[in-house]
Amino acid sequence: MAAGKNAYDLRFASGRPCLDLVATGTGSSGTCELLDGAERLADWLLATGLVPRGTSLDAVDDTWVARFRQLRAGVDRLLTAELGGRRAEAALERVNALAATPPPGLRAVRGRGGTLVRTLSADPECGALLAAVARDAVELLTDPVARAGLRRCEADNCRRLYLDTSRGHRRRWCSGEVCGNRERVARHRRRVAAAAPAPGPGEGEGDGSGEGEEKGEKAGG
């Protein structure tokens, strides 16, 4: 990852690469534009594990960024429509078309100490990486068990999508560390405010003994 970048900015707890991509945008599920250039896209590809660490991403340019944003918009529309019981046929056709391309080939090679590590069999190509994300969206939506776990974050200021794989399927937030903590703090503040005694009649306006008027007269000379 590029120096000076915060990995958490691009790594989410959504459970799927396609949902991680949607979370980088400003659509119905994202909150701000995180893929604002080639360097950021390269960081995202590494953070989500679509390419192994150490992979050269010098080929990533603004054309890649535009193509990933287009896929992101299609996946966002498709997932949002599915959650709402609607159809998004144009988005579905776009995702299906990209998913038809072969994804990146993988190899196992000996790393440090002789341990097998994952690498790509060829230099990464934009179309192959787009296919990997599009295929993930297709697999999510055609797997009844996975599809049943698709959720939208319940935090007031978040609309991110995530896959609920928790026991009992009671997960409410896209991230317990961020949205979960924020909501817990907000609930605590509301409880404290509700438990505070209400101000009595005239409280803060003097006690009716004339002390306030006396102070005012002294201040006015």
ZADO-1210 file (C-alpha; in nm, 4 decimals, padded with zeros to 6 digits):
<atoms>
<atom x="00.0000" y="00.0000" z="00.0000" code="MET" pos="1"/>
<atom x="00.1215" y="00.3479" z="-00.0785" code="ALA" pos="2"/>
<atom x="00.2989" y="00.5340" z="00.1960" code="ALA" pos="3"/>
<atom x="00.0847" y="00.7679" z="00.4018" code="GLY" pos="4"/>
<atom x="-00.2434" y="00.5908" z="00.3308" code="LYS" pos="5"/>
<atom x="-00.4592" y="00.4543" z="00.6094" code="ASN" pos="6"/>
<atom x="-00.5471" y="00.0942" z="00.5251" code="ALA" pos="7"/>
<atom x="-00.8686" y="00.1154" z="00.7275" code="TYR" pos="8"/>
<atom x="-00.9985" y="00.3818" z="00.4880" code="ASP" pos="9"/>
<atom x="-01.0215" y="00.1169" z="00.2161" code="LEU" pos="10"/>
<atom x="-01.0732" y="-00.2049" z="00.4110" code="ARG" pos="11"/>
<atom x="-01.4273" y="-00.2768" z="00.5244" code="PHE" pos="12"/>
<atom x="-01.5977" y="-00.5523" z="00.7210" code="ALA" pos="13"/>
<atom x="-01.8622" y="-00.6137" z="00.4553" code="SER" pos="14"/>
<atom x="-01.7703" y="-00.9769" z="00.3952" code="GLY" pos="15"/>
<atom x="-01.7484" y="-00.9625" z="00.0132" code="ARG" pos="16"/>
<atom x="-01.5245" y="-00.7801" z="-00.2384" code="PRO" pos="17"/>
<atom x="-01.8271" y="-00.6550" z="-00.4347" code="CYS" pos="18"/>
<atom x="-01.9695" y="-00.4950" z="-00.1184" code="LEU" pos="19"/>
<atom x="-01.6289" y="-00.3463" z="-00.0380" code="ASP" pos="20"/>
<atom x="-01.6288" y="-00.1834" z="-00.3814" code="LEU" pos="21"/>
<atom x="-01.9766" y="-00.0358" z="-00.3320" code="VAL" pos="22"/>
<atom x="-01.8643" y="00.1106" z="00.0022" code="ALA" pos="23"/>
<atom x="-01.5993" y="00.3240" z="-00.1705" code="THR" pos="24"/>
<atom x="-01.8515" y="00.5448" z="-00.3485" code="GLY" pos="25"/>
<atom x="-02.1099" y="00.8148" z="-00.2967" code="THR" pos="26"/>
<atom x="-02.4111" y="00.6203" z="-00.4248" code="GLY" pos="27"/>
<atom x="-02.6969" y="00.4784" z="-00.2228" code="SER" pos="28"/>
<atom x="-02.4553" y="00.2674" z="-00.0166" code="SER" pos="29"/>
<atom x="-02.1347" y="00.4701" z="00.0117" code="GLY" pos="30"/>
<atom x="-02.0652" y="00.7922" z="00.1970" code="THR" pos="31"/>
<atom x="-01.7784" y="00.9606" z="00.0102" code="CYS" pos="32"/>
<atom x="-01.5585" y="00.9051" z="-00.2938" code="GLU" pos="33"/>
<atom x="-01.2597" y="00.6944" z="-00.1932" code="LEU" pos="34"/>
<atom x="-01.1489" y="00.5872" z="-00.5408" code="LEU" pos="35"/>
<atom x="-01.0350" y="00.9370" z="-00.6329" code="ASP" pos="36"/>
<atom x="-00.7345" y="00.8333" z="-00.8402" code="GLY" pos="37"/>
<atom x="-00.5173" y="00.5520" z="-00.9671" code="ALA" pos="38"/>
<atom x="-00.3118" y="00.5326" z="-00.6482" code="GLU" pos="39"/>
<atom x="-00.6196" y="00.4913" z="-00.4342" code="ARG" pos="40"/>
<atom x="-00.7565" y="00.2194" z="-00.6617" code="LEU" pos="41"/>
<atom x="-00.4255" y="00.0342" z="-00.6376" code="ALA" pos="42"/>
<atom x="-00.4439" y="00.0636" z="-00.2585" code="ASP" pos="43"/>
<atom x="-00.7984" y="-00.0749" z="-00.2627" code="TRP" pos="44"/>
<atom x="-00.7055" y="-00.3722" z="-00.4800" code="LEU" pos="45"/>
<atom x="-00.4352" y="-00.4639" z="-00.2289" code="LEU" pos="46"/>
<atom x="-00.6449" y="-00.3931" z="00.0816" code="ALA" pos="47"/>
<atom x="-00.9301" y="-00.6158" z="-00.0337" code="THR" pos="48"/>
<atom x="-00.6997" y="-00.8998" z="-00.1356" code="GLY" pos="49"/>
<atom x="-00.7981" y="-00.9000" z="-00.5039" code="LEU" pos="50"/>
<atom x="-00.4272" y="-00.8965" z="-00.5812" code="VAL" pos="51"/>
<atom x="-00.1596" y="-01.0469" z="-00.3541" code="PRO" pos="52"/>
<atom x="00.0778" y="-00.8270" z="-00.1598" code="ARG" pos="53"/>
<atom x="00.3851" y="-00.7419" z="-00.3606" code="GLY" pos="54"/>
<atom x="00.1995" y="-00.7370" z="-00.6946" code="THR" pos="55"/>
<atom x="00.3137" y="-00.4582" z="-00.9257" code="SER" pos="56"/>
<atom x="00.0227" y="-00.2262" z="-01.0051" code="LEU" pos="57"/>
<atom x="00.2078" y="00.0246" z="-01.2208" code="ASP" pos="58"/>
<atom x="-00.0455" y="-00.0302" z="-01.5003" code="ALA" pos="59"/>
<atom x="-00.3323" y="00.1124" z="-01.2944" code="VAL" pos="60"/>
<atom x="-00.4385" y="00.4469" z="-01.4396" code="ASP" pos="61"/>
<atom x="-00.7407" y="00.6751" z="-01.4642" code="ASP" pos="62"/>
<atom x="-00.9006" y="00.4432" z="-01.7210" code="THR" pos="63"/>
<atom x="-00.9034" y="00.1668" z="-01.4585" code="TRP" pos="64"/>
<atom x="-01.0597" y="00.4075" z="-01.2093" code="VAL" pos="65"/>
<atom x="-01.3418" y="00.4968" z="-01.4494" code="ALA" pos="66"/>
<atom x="-01.4141" y="00.1294" z="-01.5252" code="ARG" pos="67"/>
<atom x="-01.4206" y="00.0294" z="-01.1583" code="PHE" pos="68"/>
<atom x="-01.6525" y="00.3204" z="-01.0801" code="ARG" pos="69"/>
<atom x="-01.8876" y="00.2044" z="-01.3570" code="GLN" pos="70"/>
<atom x="-01.8933" y="-00.1463" z="-01.2139" code="LEU" pos="71"/>
<atom x="-01.9468" y="-00.0026" z="-00.8669" code="ARG" pos="72"/>
<atom x="-02.2510" y="00.1939" z="-00.9830" code="ALA" pos="73"/>
<atom x="-02.3975" y="-00.1151" z="-01.1480" code="GLY" pos="74"/>
<atom x="-02.3443" y="-00.3378" z="-00.8450" code="VAL" pos="75"/>
<atom x="-02.4876" y="-00.0707" z="-00.6152" code="ASP" pos="76"/>
<atom x="-02.8030" y="-00.0339" z="-00.8258" code="ARG" pos="77"/>
<atom x="-02.8421" y="-00.4098" z="-00.8531" code="LEU" pos="78"/>
<atom x="-02.8028" y="-00.4802" z="-00.4821" code="LEU" pos="79"/>
<atom x="-03.0214" y="-00.1876" z="-00.3792" code="THR" pos="80"/>
<atom x="-03.2958" y="-00.3055" z="-00.6145" code="ALA" pos="81"/>
<atom x="-03.2735" y="-00.6620" z="-00.4846" code="GLU" pos="82"/>
<atom x="-03.3037" y="-00.5446" z="-00.1240" code="LEU" pos="83"/>
<atom x="-03.6079" y="-00.3395" z="-00.2174" code="GLY" pos="84"/>
<atom x="-03.7786" y="-00.6225" z="-00.4039" code="GLY" pos="85"/>
<atom x="-03.7309" y="-00.4486" z="-00.7394" code="ARG" pos="86"/>
<atom x="-03.5483" y="-00.5299" z="-01.0621" code="ARG" pos="87"/>
<atom x="-03.2522" y="-00.3522" z="-01.2200" code="ALA" pos="88"/>
<atom x="-03.2168" y="-00.5343" z="-01.5510" code="GLU" pos="89"/>
<atom x="-02.9680" y="-00.2930" z="-01.7116" code="ALA" pos="90"/>
<atom x="-02.7362" y="-00.3181" z="-01.4119" code="ALA" pos="91"/>
<atom x="-02.7766" y="-00.6963" z="-01.4114" code="LEU" pos="92"/>
<atom x="-02.6764" y="-00.7187" z="-01.7787" code="GLU" pos="93"/>
<atom x="-02.3697" y="-00.5013" z="-01.7142" code="ARG" pos="94"/>
<atom x="-02.2548" y="-00.7108" z="-01.4201" code="VAL" pos="95"/>
<atom x="-02.3185" y="-01.0350" z="-01.6108" code="ASN" pos="96"/>
<atom x="-02.1161" y="-00.9109" z="-01.9081" code="ALA" pos="97"/>
<atom x="-01.8153" y="-00.8300" z="-01.6911" code="LEU" pos="98"/>
<atom x="-01.8466" y="-01.1580" z="-01.5008" code="ALA" pos="99"/>
<atom x="-01.8123" y="-01.3498" z="-01.8293" code="ALA" pos="100"/>
<atom x="-01.4476" y="-01.2458" z="-01.8611" code="THR" pos="101"/>
<atom x="-01.1944" y="-01.4861" z="-01.7040" code="PRO" pos="102"/>
<atom x="-01.0672" y="-01.3646" z="-01.3642" code="PRO" pos="103"/>
<atom x="-00.6930" y="-01.3379" z="-01.2891" code="PRO" pos="104"/>
<atom x="-00.5004" y="-01.6642" z="-01.2966" code="GLY" pos="105"/>
<atom x="-00.3342" y="-01.7726" z="-00.9713" code="LEU" pos="106"/>
<atom x="-00.0170" y="-01.9595" z="-00.8895" code="ARG" pos="107"/>
<atom x="00.1350" y="-02.0960" z="-00.5691" code="ALA" pos="108"/>
<atom x="00.5064" y="-02.0181" z="-00.5358" code="VAL" pos="109"/>
<atom x="00.7613" y="-02.0684" z="-00.2641" code="ARG" pos="110"/>
<atom x="00.8027" y="-01.7649" z="-00.0465" code="GLY" pos="111"/>
<atom x="01.0362" y="-01.6857" z="00.2380" code="ARG" pos="112"/>
<atom x="01.1165" y="-01.9948" z="00.4382" code="GLY" pos="113"/>
<atom x="00.9729" y="-02.2247" z="00.1724" code="GLY" pos="114"/>
<atom x="00.6071" y="-02.1504" z="00.2542" code="THR" pos="115"/>
<atom x="00.3691" y="-02.1485" z="-00.0402" code="LEU" pos="116"/>
<atom x="00.2246" y="-01.8052" z="-00.1136" code="VAL" pos="117"/>
<atom x="-00.0310" y="-01.6867" z="-00.3665" code="ARG" pos="118"/>
<atom x="00.0667" y="-01.4808" z="-00.6702" code="THR" pos="119"/>
<atom x="-00.0842" y="-01.3939" z="-01.0082" code="LEU" pos="120"/>
<atom x="00.0134" y="-01.6025" z="-01.3087" code="SER" pos="121"/>
<atom x="00.0463" y="-01.2885" z="-01.5224" code="ALA" pos="122"/>
<atom x="00.0537" y="-00.9126" z="-01.4832" code="ASP" pos="123"/>
<atom x="-00.2844" y="-00.7882" z="-01.3535" code="PRO" pos="124"/>
<atom x="-00.5302" y="-00.6692" z="-01.6174" code="GLU" pos="125"/>
<atom x="-00.8208" y="-00.4368" z="-01.5513" code="CYS" pos="126"/>
<atom x="-01.0781" y="-00.6589" z="-01.7236" code="GLY" pos="127"/>
<atom x="-00.9753" y="-00.9662" z="-01.5262" code="ALA" pos="128"/>
<atom x="-00.9975" y="-00.7821" z="-01.1941" code="LEU" pos="129"/>
<atom x="-01.3346" y="-00.6349" z="-01.2861" code="LEU" pos="130"/>
<atom x="-01.4465" y="-00.9898" z="-01.3658" code="ALA" pos="131"/>
<atom x="-01.3413" y="-01.1080" z="-01.0206" code="ALA" pos="132"/>
<atom x="-01.5603" y="-00.8440" z="-00.8535" code="VAL" pos="133"/>
<atom x="-01.8529" y="-00.8962" z="-01.0925" code="ALA" pos="134"/>
<atom x="-01.8387" y="-01.2732" z="-01.0357" code="ARG" pos="135"/>
<atom x="-01.8449" y="-01.2137" z="-00.6625" code="ASP" pos="136"/>
<atom x="-02.1658" y="-01.0100" z="-00.7037" code="ALA" pos="137"/>
<atom x="-02.3217" y="-01.2867" z="-00.9173" code="VAL" pos="138"/>
<atom x="-02.2252" y="-01.5526" z="-00.6638" code="GLU" pos="139"/>
<atom x="-02.3673" y="-01.3457" z="-00.3776" code="LEU" pos="140"/>
<atom x="-02.7026" y="-01.2868" z="-00.5443" code="LEU" pos="141"/>
<atom x="-02.7455" y="-01.6445" z="-00.6671" code="THR" pos="142"/>
<atom x="-02.6577" y="-01.8096" z="-00.3363" code="ASP" pos="143"/>
<atom x="-02.9800" y="-01.8177" z="-00.1285" code="PRO" pos="144"/>
<atom x="-02.7925" y="-01.8474" z="00.2019" code="VAL" pos="145"/>
<atom x="-02.5548" y="-01.5597" z="00.1290" code="ALA" pos="146"/>
<atom x="-02.8322" y="-01.3462" z="-00.0226" code="ARG" pos="147"/>
<atom x="-03.0406" y="-01.3875" z="00.2943" code="ALA" pos="148"/>
<atom x="-02.7573" y="-01.2312" z="00.4945" code="GLY" pos="149"/>
<atom x="-02.7372" y="-00.9124" z="00.2876" code="LEU" pos="150"/>
<atom x="-02.8012" y="-00.6125" z="00.5135" code="ARG" pos="151"/>
<atom x="-02.7802" y="-00.2345" z="00.5122" code="ARG" pos="152"/>
<atom x="-02.6126" y="-00.0605" z="00.8070" code="CYS" pos="153"/>
<atom x="-02.8621" y="00.0764" z="01.0603" code="GLU" pos="154"/>
<atom x="-02.6394" y="00.3639" z="01.1749" code="ALA" pos="155"/>
<atom x="-02.7977" y="00.7050" z="01.1245" code="ASP" pos="156"/>
<atom x="-02.5219" y="00.8390" z="00.8998" code="ASN" pos="157"/>
<atom x="-02.4284" y="00.5221" z="00.7113" code="CYS" pos="158"/>
<atom x="-02.5880" y="00.3311" z="00.4255" code="ARG" pos="159"/>
<atom x="-02.3209" y="00.0693" z="00.3601" code="ARG" pos="160"/>
<atom x="-02.4121" y="-00.2857" z="00.2699" code="LEU" pos="161"/>
<atom x="-02.2648" y="-00.5876" z="00.4456" code="TYR" pos="162"/>
<atom x="-02.3093" y="-00.9618" z="00.4774" code="LEU" pos="163"/>
<atom x="-02.4407" y="-01.0706" z="00.8166" code="ASP" pos="164"/>
<atom x="-02.2725" y="-01.3988" z="00.9076" code="THR" pos="165"/>
<atom x="-02.3053" y="-01.3499" z="01.2835" code="SER" pos="166"/>
<atom x="-02.4609" y="-01.6115" z="01.5089" code="ARG" pos="167"/>
<atom x="-02.8342" y="-01.5502" z="01.5178" code="GLY" pos="168"/>
<atom x="-02.7971" y="-01.2954" z="01.2353" code="HIS" pos="169"/>
<atom x="-02.8224" y="-01.0032" z="01.4773" code="ARG" pos="170"/>
<atom x="-02.5502" y="-00.7817" z="01.3350" code="ARG" pos="171"/>
<atom x="-02.6803" y="-00.4287" z="01.2846" code="ARG" pos="172"/>
<atom x="-02.3807" y="-00.2274" z="01.1648" code="TRP" pos="173"/>
<atom x="-02.1319" y="-00.2502" z="00.8803" code="CYS" pos="174"/>
<atom x="-01.8524" y="-00.2073" z="01.1358" code="SER" pos="175"/>
<atom x="-01.8752" y="-00.2602" z="01.5106" code="GLY" pos="176"/>
<atom x="-01.5566" y="-00.0579" z="01.5578" code="GLU" pos="177"/>
<atom x="-01.6878" y="00.2491" z="01.3760" code="VAL" pos="178"/>
<atom x="-02.0653" y="00.2639" z="01.3307" code="CYS" pos="179"/>
<atom x="-02.1304" y="00.0317" z="01.6262" code="GLY" pos="180"/>
<atom x="-01.9225" y="00.2382" z="01.8679" code="ASN" pos="181"/>
<atom x="-02.0720" y="00.5618" z="01.7357" code="ARG" pos="182"/>
<atom x="-02.4253" y="00.4330" z="01.7903" code="GLU" pos="183"/>
<atom x="-02.3447" y="00.3010" z="02.1390" code="ARG" pos="184"/>
<atom x="-02.2019" y="00.6377" z="02.2394" code="VAL" pos="185"/>
<atom x="-02.5105" y="00.8121" z="02.1015" code="ALA" pos="186"/>
<atom x="-02.7420" y="00.5784" z="02.2949" code="ARG" pos="187"/>
<atom x="-02.5461" y="00.6399" z="02.6152" code="HIS" pos="188"/>
<atom x="-02.5766" y="01.0147" z="02.5715" code="ARG" pos="189"/>
<atom x="-02.9510" y="00.9850" z="02.5134" code="ARG" pos="190"/>
<atom x="-02.9903" y="00.7767" z="02.8300" code="ARG" pos="191"/>
<atom x="-02.7911" y="01.0287" z="03.0337" code="VAL" pos="192"/>
<atom x="-02.9975" y="01.3157" z="02.8957" code="ALA" pos="193"/>
<atom x="-03.3240" y="01.1315" z="02.9675" code="ALA" pos="194"/>
<atom x="-03.2176" y="01.0543" z="03.3258" code="ALA" pos="195"/>
<atom x="-03.1134" y="01.4126" z="03.4061" code="ALA" pos="196"/>
<atom x="-03.3619" y="01.5948" z="03.6341" code="PRO" pos="197"/>
<atom x="-03.5763" y="01.8517" z="03.4608" code="ALA" pos="198"/>
<atom x="-03.5037" y="02.2144" z="03.5611" code="PRO" pos="199"/>
<atom x="-03.7460" y="02.3521" z="03.8139" code="GLY" pos="200"/>
<atom x="-03.9716" y="02.6528" z="03.7522" code="PRO" pos="201"/>
<atom x="-03.7667" y="02.9678" z="03.7141" code="GLY" pos="202"/>
<atom x="-03.4376" y="02.7791" z="03.7523" code="GLU" pos="203"/>
<atom x="-03.1547" y="02.9749" z="03.6002" code="GLY" pos="204"/>
<atom x="-03.3610" y="03.2964" z="03.6071" code="GLU" pos="205"/>
<atom x="-03.3062" y="03.3999" z="03.9696" code="GLY" pos="206"/>
<atom x="-03.4881" y="03.2798" z="04.2823" code="ASP" pos="207"/>
<atom x="-03.7382" y="03.5613" z="04.2936" code="GLY" pos="208"/>
<atom x="-03.5684" y="03.7320" z="04.5881" code="SER" pos="209"/>
<atom x="-03.4630" y="04.0307" z="04.3858" code="GLY" pos="210"/>
<atom x="-03.0983" y="03.9252" z="04.3790" code="GLU" pos="211"/>
<atom x="-03.0977" y="03.9345" z="04.0011" code="GLY" pos="212"/>
<atom x="-03.2412" y="04.2850" z="03.9917" code="GLU" pos="213"/>
<atom x="-02.9899" y="04.4013" z="04.2559" code="GLU" pos="214"/>
<atom x="-02.6986" y="04.2642" z="04.0494" code="LYS" pos="215"/>
<atom x="-02.8373" y="04.4318" z="03.7406" code="GLY" pos="216"/>
<atom x="-02.8652" y="04.7640" z="03.9200" code="GLU" pos="217"/>
<atom x="-02.5048" y="04.7404" z="04.0455" code="LYS" pos="218"/>
<atom x="-02.3780" y="04.6525" z="03.6982" code="ALA" pos="219"/>
<atom x="-02.5633" y="04.9456" z="03.5507" code="GLY" pos="220"/>
<atom x="-02.4269" y="05.1809" z="03.8066" code="GLY" pos="221"/>
</atoms>
